[in-house]
């Protein structure tokens, strides 16, 4: 099982996951939060789906409106919202195992993406120096 500290941690959840969880914990739907931020619904949905990220000024507004630290929204570190209550979720062991496997795979994919970025940067540097 995942404990409260790891549920929204950097290896388990994305910025979008934490944003959606904080919004739900604050009792807001996407339309209400988008309206309060002064952004289009599509923009907020892009943030929650990890298709884009807010600029610093919007990030600060998000943290204030949702009552969570900016650092937690960005990294998952520190105090944010609590993990979903297991009793409320009533997830079967098989489903829970599958969710855990998906989270682990997402973490691996993120690490692989970062590794690809570093290799690309190294290759570009090598090509530039060789030219």
C-alpha positions as CSV (number, residue, x, y, z in Angstrom):
1,X,0.0,0.0,0.0
2,X,1.0,3.6,-0.5
3,X,1.4,5.8,2.5
4,X,0.3,9.4,2.7
5,X,3.8,10.7,2.1
6,X,4.3,8.8,-1.1
7,X,0.8,9.1,-2.7
8,X,1.5,12.5,-4.3
9,X,5.3,12.3,-4.1
10,X,7.6,13.1,-7.0
11,X,7.9,9.4,-8.0
12,X,4.2,8.6,-7.7
13,X,2.3,11.6,-9.1
14,X,2.6,14.3,-11.6
15,X,2.0,18.1,-11.3
16,X,-1.4,17.5,-12.9
17,X,-2.3,14.7,-10.4
18,X,-1.5,17.0,-7.5
19,X,-3.4,19.9,-9.0
20,X,-6.5,17.8,-9.6
21,X,-6.3,16.4,-6.1
22,X,-5.9,19.8,-4.5
23,X,-8.7,21.2,-6.5
24,X,-11.0,18.4,-5.5
25,X,-9.9,18.7,-1.9
26,X,-10.9,22.4,-2.1
27,X,-14.3,21.4,-3.3
28,X,-14.0,23.1,-6.7
29,X,-14.8,21.7,-10.2
30,X,-12.5,22.6,-13.1
31,X,-14.8,25.4,-14.4
32,X,-14.9,27.1,-11.0
33,X,-11.1,27.1,-10.6
34,X,-10.5,28.2,-14.2
35,X,-12.9,31.1,-13.7
36,X,-11.3,32.2,-10.4
37,X,-7.8,32.0,-12.1
38,X,-9.0,33.9,-15.1
39,X,-8.0,31.2,-17.6
40,X,-9.9,29.1,-20.1
41,X,-11.2,25.7,-19.0
42,X,-9.1,24.1,-21.7
43,X,-6.0,25.7,-20.2
44,X,-6.7,24.3,-16.8
45,X,-7.5,20.9,-18.3
46,X,-4.1,21.0,-20.1
47,X,-2.4,21.5,-16.7
48,X,-4.3,18.7,-15.0
49,X,-3.5,16.4,-18.0
50,X,0.2,17.3,-17.9
51,X,0.0,18.7,-21.4
52,X,1.3,22.1,-20.3
53,X,2.3,23.9,-17.1
54,X,1.2,27.3,-15.6
55,X,3.5,30.2,-15.5
56,X,4.9,31.3,-12.1
57,X,2.2,33.9,-11.5
58,X,-0.6,31.4,-12.1
59,X,1.2,28.8,-10.1
60,X,1.3,31.2,-7.1
61,X,-2.4,31.9,-7.6
62,X,-3.2,28.2,-7.8
63,X,-1.4,27.5,-4.5
64,X,-3.2,30.3,-2.8
65,X,-6.6,29.4,-4.0
66,X,-6.2,25.7,-3.3
67,X,-4.5,26.2,0.1
68,X,-1.3,24.1,-0.7
69,X,2.3,25.1,-0.9
70,X,3.7,25.9,-4.4
71,X,6.6,23.5,-3.7
72,X,4.1,20.6,-3.0
73,X,2.3,21.4,-6.3
74,X,5.5,21.3,-8.3
75,X,7.5,18.5,-6.6
76,X,5.1,16.7,-4.3
77,X,7.4,17.3,-1.4
78,X,6.1,18.8,1.9
79,X,2.6,19.0,3.2
80,X,-0.2,19.0,0.6
81,X,-3.5,17.2,0.5
82,X,-4.0,13.8,2.2
83,X,-4.0,10.6,0.2
84,X,-7.4,9.3,-0.6
85,X,-9.0,7.3,2.2
86,X,-8.7,3.6,1.5
87,X,-12.1,2.9,3.0
88,X,-13.8,5.4,0.8
89,X,-12.1,4.1,-2.3
90,X,-12.8,0.4,-1.7
91,X,-10.4,-0.8,-4.3
92,X,-9.9,-4.5,-4.8
93,X,-6.4,-5.9,-4.2
94,X,-6.1,-6.7,-7.9
95,X,-7.0,-3.2,-8.9
96,X,-4.7,-1.7,-6.3
97,X,-1.8,-3.8,-7.5
98,X,-2.5,-2.6,-11.1
99,X,-2.6,1.0,-10.0
100,X,0.7,0.6,-8.1
101,X,2.3,-1.0,-11.2
102,X,1.0,1.9,-13.3
103,X,2.5,4.5,-10.9
104,X,5.8,2.6,-10.9
105,X,5.8,2.5,-14.8
106,X,5.0,6.2,-14.9
107,X,8.0,6.9,-12.7
108,X,10.3,4.8,-14.8
109,X,9.0,6.5,-18.0
110,X,9.7,9.9,-16.4
111,X,13.2,8.8,-15.5
112,X,13.8,7.5,-19.0
113,X,12.5,10.7,-20.5
114,X,15.0,12.7,-18.4
115,X,17.8,10.3,-19.4
116,X,16.8,10.8,-23.1
117,X,17.0,14.6,-22.6
118,X,20.5,14.4,-21.1
119,X,21.7,12.1,-23.9
120,X,20.3,14.5,-26.5
121,X,22.0,17.4,-24.9
122,X,25.3,15.5,-24.8
123,X,24.9,14.5,-28.4
124,X,24.1,18.1,-29.5
125,X,27.2,19.3,-27.6
126,X,29.4,16.7,-29.3
127,X,28.0,17.5,-32.7
128,X,28.6,21.2,-32.1
129,X,32.2,20.6,-31.0
130,X,32.9,18.3,-33.9
131,X,31.5,20.8,-36.5
